Amino acid sequence: MPSRITQRIDQVSTGDISAVTAGDGLSGGGTSGAVSLALDINELGTATAVSTDYIAIEDVTDNTTKKALVSDIVSLGDITGVTAGTNISGGGVSGTVTVNLAVDAAVDMGTDGSGVDVTFHSATAGDNMLWDASDEKLVITGTDGANALEVADGDVEITDQLTVSGGLVAPLQTNAQTGTTYTFVLADAGKLVTSSNGSAQTLTVPPNSSVAYATGTQIIVAALGAGTATLAAGAGVTLRSKDSALDIDGQYAAASCVKVATDEWLVFGALA
């Protein structure tokens, strides 16, 4: 006959697990078959980590899960210093570090023969200055009626052709002369020089050795006074006009002088 202990064991039911339910920080589970559980970070509560807290890590040395102090993880990623490089100033080794872009040195965009587009935006939407590398041109898009380009001082030189499709506004500057003699200066190029005197006036075109006007320079001369205004050639200068006339033909008459060669000018207009 079986002992009482054997009978008691026979009466105990089996210990089968009927279900696996995912708890805090886990997802998955099931009631049959192979059951998987996975870490679900979104199911965990939030906390502010301190240096004495632990976090779970995967040790790649032996492929096991272990714990590590937060302080150990932080020490691995400490920045020991920020050093300013080319065209950068600032930096530091502690606290809040500031770096600044230095634009007082040459800055290359792209490489020689392989450029890039560069756009400078304004405070107005749609207004900008674009260097178009493929078209090899600078495009300024501004606001209609407002100046998109201003040269506060200095000259503007255009070696090749200038095309103006929207109309050219270029007020003629004047140089008023009231004496009886005057020799043109470099600043008179493209200006209107007025002669205003009750007596005769002589206006002299200087030689290229004294004033090197560019070929094609034009100077307009107008007689505003009652005295006769006469154009005169400086040393080595030739003034060519119809019938060799060089007197401005009376009060309020005008003539133009255009440089056509090194020391040669064409004079035309109201001459006598």
KAHU-V562591 format. One record per backbone hydrogen bond with DSSP energy under -0.5 kcal/mol. NH is the residue of the N-H (numbers start at 1). CO is the residue of the C=O. If there is no record, write none. Layout:
nh: <NH NH>
co: <CO CO>
//
This chain:
nh: <7 8 9 10 11 12 18 20 22 26 27 29 30 35 38 40 41 43 44 49 53 55 57 59 59 60 63 64 66 68 70 71 72 73 74 75 76 76 77 77 78 80 82 83 84 88 89 91 92 97 100 102 102 103 110 111 114 118 120 121 122 125 127 128 129 130 131 132 132 133 136 137 139 139 140 141 141 142 146 152 159 163 164 165 169 170 175 177 177 182 184 188 189 190 191 192 193 193 194 194 195 196 196 201 202 203 204 204 205 206 210 211 213 216 217 219 220 221 222 223 224 224 225 227 230 230 231 232 234 237 238 240 240 241 244 245 248 249 250 252 253 255 256 257 258 259 260 261 264 265 266 267 267 268 270 271 272>
co: <3 4 5 6 7 9 16 30 28 23 38 36 20 33 27 25 39 40 41 47 50 68 66 57 64 58 59 59 57 55 53 51 69 69 70 71 72 73 73 74 75 78 92 81 90 85 100 98 82 95 89 87 100 101 108 114 111 131 129 119 127 123 124 141 120 139 118 130 137 131 132 132 130 137 138 128 139 140 143 150 157 161 162 163 167 168 192 175 194 202 204 185 186 218 188 173 191 220 175 192 222 177 194 228 180 230 182 202 232 204 207 207 211 259 214 257 191 255 193 253 195 222 195 197 201 228 246 203 205 234 263 238 265 239 241 242 229 270 248 223 250 221 268 219 266 217 264 264 261 238 258 240 265 256 254 269 247>
//
